[in-house]
């Protein structure tokens, strides 16, 4: 366990922030405070309504998944093919020449 004296000595070892860094930190704090005021319950409700409207507008493009089975891992039954770059690297590793 670290004692409080060791913590104080570690803090003293750190260099002081530059003026430029202090200004940047203050600017970020002001920006965060400004955006925090935008997140009101009323604004969140309005955004939820907008999202629901967007979903209903685009419902014709949705696919019904009730008749389909979904799995996160399909044991590579639908694996992507090798890219050209990976194929060339594999050939190099085998020691074969690449014909370009």
ABEGO torsion letter per residue (X at the ends): XBBAAAAAAAAAABBBBBAAAAAAAAAAAAAAAAAAAABBAAAAAAAAAAAAAAAAAAAAABBBAAABBBBABAGGAABBBBBAAAAAAAAAAAGBBBBX
